[in-house]
Amino acid sequence: MFCPYCAEETLFPREQGGWECRSCLRAFSVTFHGLLSGRRGDSEAT
């Protein structure tokens, strides 16, 4: 896992939820919004 801002590997879970990077001192969270429905594009292999 890498920080999306500085690409360092110094990520630690936060007590309040989310992650903190101890290299660039940013805190962030990742949210999953769901799956997309529909047909796969022709360029993707089936």
Distance bins in CASP14 RR format, pairs under 12 A and 6 or more apart:
PFRMAT RR
TARGET T0000
AUTHOR 0000-0000-0000
RMODE 2
METHOD distances of the structure
MODEL  1
1 7 0 0 0 0 0 1 0 0 0 0 0
1 8 0 0 0 0 0 1 0 0 0 0 0
1 9 1 0 0 1 0 0 0 0 0 0 0
1 10 0 0 0 0 0 1 0 0 0 0 0
1 11 1 0 1 0 0 0 0 0 0 0 0
1 12 0 0 0 0 0 1 0 0 0 0 0
1 13 0 0 0 0 0 1 0 0 0 0 0
1 19 0 0 0 0 1 0 0 0 0 0 0
1 21 0 0 0 0 0 1 0 0 0 0 0
1 30 0 0 0 0 0 1 0 0 0 0 0
2 8 1 0 0 1 0 0 0 0 0 0 0
2 9 1 0 1 0 0 0 0 0 0 0 0
2 10 0 0 0 0 1 0 0 0 0 0 0
2 11 1 0 0 1 0 0 0 0 0 0 0
2 19 0 0 0 0 0 1 0 0 0 0 0
2 21 0 0 0 0 1 0 0 0 0 0 0
2 23 0 0 0 0 0 1 0 0 0 0 0
2 24 0 0 0 0 0 1 0 0 0 0 0
3 9 1 0 0 1 0 0 0 0 0 0 0
3 10 1 0 0 1 0 0 0 0 0 0 0
3 11 1 0 0 1 0 0 0 0 0 0 0
3 12 0 0 0 0 0 1 0 0 0 0 0
3 19 0 0 0 0 1 0 0 0 0 0 0
3 20 0 0 0 0 1 0 0 0 0 0 0
3 21 1 0 1 0 0 0 0 0 0 0 0
3 22 0 0 0 0 1 0 0 0 0 0 0
3 23 1 0 0 1 0 0 0 0 0 0 0
3 24 1 0 0 1 0 0 0 0 0 0 0
3 25 0 0 0 0 0 1 0 0 0 0 0
3 26 1 0 0 1 0 0 0 0 0 0 0
3 27 0 0 0 0 0 1 0 0 0 0 0
3 28 0 0 0 0 1 0 0 0 0 0 0
3 30 0 0 0 0 0 1 0 0 0 0 0
4 11 0 0 0 0 1 0 0 0 0 0 0
4 19 0 0 0 0 1 0 0 0 0 0 0
4 21 0 0 0 0 1 0 0 0 0 0 0
4 24 0 0 0 0 0 1 0 0 0 0 0
4 26 0 0 0 0 1 0 0 0 0 0 0
4 27 0 0 0 0 0 1 0 0 0 0 0
4 28 1 0 0 1 0 0 0 0 0 0 0
4 29 0 0 0 0 0 1 0 0 0 0 0
4 30 0 0 0 0 1 0 0 0 0 0 0
5 11 0 0 0 0 0 1 0 0 0 0 0
5 19 0 0 0 0 0 1 0 0 0 0 0
5 20 0 0 0 0 0 1 0 0 0 0 0
5 21 1 0 0 1 0 0 0 0 0 0 0
5 23 0 0 0 0 1 0 0 0 0 0 0
5 24 1 0 1 0 0 0 0 0 0 0 0
5 25 0 0 0 0 1 0 0 0 0 0 0
5 26 1 0 1 0 0 0 0 0 0 0 0
5 27 0 0 0 0 0 1 0 0 0 0 0
5 28 1 0 0 1 0 0 0 0 0 0 0
6 21 1 0 0 1 0 0 0 0 0 0 0
6 22 0 0 0 0 0 1 0 0 0 0 0
6 23 1 0 1 0 0 0 0 0 0 0 0
6 24 1 0 1 0 0 0 0 0 0 0 0
6 25 0 0 0 0 1 0 0 0 0 0 0
6 26 1 0 0 1 0 0 0 0 0 0 0
6 28 0 0 0 0 0 1 0 0 0 0 0
7 21 0 0 0 0 1 0 0 0 0 0 0
7 23 0 0 0 0 1 0 0 0 0 0 0
7 24 0 0 0 0 1 0 0 0 0 0 0
7 26 0 0 0 0 0 1 0 0 0 0 0
8 19 0 0 0 0 0 1 0 0 0 0 0
8 20 0 0 0 0 0 1 0 0 0 0 0
8 21 1 0 0 1 0 0 0 0 0 0 0
8 22 0 0 0 0 1 0 0 0 0 0 0
8 23 1 1 0 0 0 0 0 0 0 0 0
8 24 1 0 0 1 0 0 0 0 0 0 0
8 25 0 0 0 0 0 1 0 0 0 0 0
8 26 0 0 0 0 0 1 0 0 0 0 0
9 19 0 0 0 0 0 1 0 0 0 0 0
9 21 0 0 0 0 1 0 0 0 0 0 0
9 22 0 0 0 0 0 1 0 0 0 0 0
9 23 0 0 0 0 1 0 0 0 0 0 0
9 24 0 0 0 0 0 1 0 0 0 0 0
10 19 0 0 0 0 0 1 0 0 0 0 0
10 20 0 0 0 0 1 0 0 0 0 0 0
10 21 1 0 1 0 0 0 0 0 0 0 0
10 22 1 0 1 0 0 0 0 0 0 0 0
10 23 1 0 1 0 0 0 0 0 0 0 0
10 24 0 0 0 0 1 0 0 0 0 0 0
10 25 0 0 0 0 1 0 0 0 0 0 0
10 26 0 0 0 0 0 1 0 0 0 0 0
11 18 0 0 0 0 1 0 0 0 0 0 0
11 19 1 0 1 0 0 0 0 0 0 0 0
11 20 1 0 0 1 0 0 0 0 0 0 0
11 21 1 0 1 0 0 0 0 0 0 0 0
11 22 0 0 0 0 1 0 0 0 0 0 0
11 23 0 0 0 0 1 0 0 0 0 0 0
11 24 0 0 0 0 0 1 0 0 0 0 0
11 26 0 0 0 0 0 1 0 0 0 0 0
11 27 0 0 0 0 0 1 0 0 0 0 0
11 28 0 0 0 0 1 0 0 0 0 0 0
11 29 0 0 0 0 0 1 0 0 0 0 0
11 30 0 0 0 0 0 1 0 0 0 0 0
12 18 0 0 0 0 1 0 0 0 0 0 0
12 19 1 0 0 1 0 0 0 0 0 0 0
12 20 1 0 1 0 0 0 0 0 0 0 0
12 21 0 0 0 0 1 0 0 0 0 0 0
12 22 1 0 0 1 0 0 0 0 0 0 0
12 23 0 0 0 0 0 1 0 0 0 0 0
12 25 0 0 0 0 0 1 0 0 0 0 0
12 26 0 0 0 0 0 1 0 0 0 0 0
12 27 0 0 0 0 1 0 0 0 0 0 0
12 28 0 0 0 0 0 1 0 0 0 0 0
13 19 1 0 0 1 0 0 0 0 0 0 0
13 20 1 0 0 1 0 0 0 0 0 0 0
13 21 0 0 0 0 0 1 0 0 0 0 0
13 22 0 0 0 0 0 1 0 0 0 0 0
13 27 0 0 0 0 0 1 0 0 0 0 0
13 28 0 0 0 0 0 1 0 0 0 0 0
13 29 0 0 0 0 0 1 0 0 0 0 0
13 30 0 0 0 0 0 1 0 0 0 0 0
14 20 1 0 1 0 0 0 0 0 0 0 0
14 21 0 0 0 0 0 1 0 0 0 0 0
14 22 0 0 0 0 0 1 0 0 0 0 0
14 26 0 0 0 0 0 1 0 0 0 0 0
14 27 1 0 0 1 0 0 0 0 0 0 0
14 28 0 0 0 0 1 0 0 0 0 0 0
14 29 0 0 0 0 1 0 0 0 0 0 0
15 27 0 0 0 0 0 1 0 0 0 0 0
16 27 0 0 0 0 1 0 0 0 0 0 0
16 28 0 0 0 0 0 1 0 0 0 0 0
16 29 0 0 0 0 1 0 0 0 0 0 0
17 27 0 0 0 0 1 0 0 0 0 0 0
17 28 0 0 0 0 0 1 0 0 0 0 0
17 29 1 0 0 1 0 0 0 0 0 0 0
17 30 0 0 0 0 0 1 0 0 0 0 0
17 31 0 0 0 0 0 1 0 0 0 0 0
18 26 0 0 0 0 0 1 0 0 0 0 0
18 27 1 0 0 1 0 0 0 0 0 0 0
18 28 1 0 0 1 0 0 0 0 0 0 0
18 29 1 0 1 0 0 0 0 0 0 0 0
18 30 1 0 0 1 0 0 0 0 0 0 0
18 31 0 0 0 0 1 0 0 0 0 0 0
19 26 0 0 0 0 1 0 0 0 0 0 0
19 27 1 0 0 1 0 0 0 0 0 0 0
19 28 1 0 1 0 0 0 0 0 0 0 0
19 29 1 0 0 1 0 0 0 0 0 0 0
19 30 1 0 0 1 0 0 0 0 0 0 0
20 26 1 0 0 1 0 0 0 0 0 0 0
20 27 1 0 1 0 0 0 0 0 0 0 0
20 28 0 0 0 0 1 0 0 0 0 0 0
20 29 0 0 0 0 0 1 0 0 0 0 0
21 27 1 0 0 1 0 0 0 0 0 0 0
21 28 1 0 0 1 0 0 0 0 0 0 0
38 44 0 0 0 0 0 1 0 0 0 0 0
39 46 0 0 0 0 0 1 0 0 0 0 0
40 46 1 0 0 1 0 0 0 0 0 0 0
END
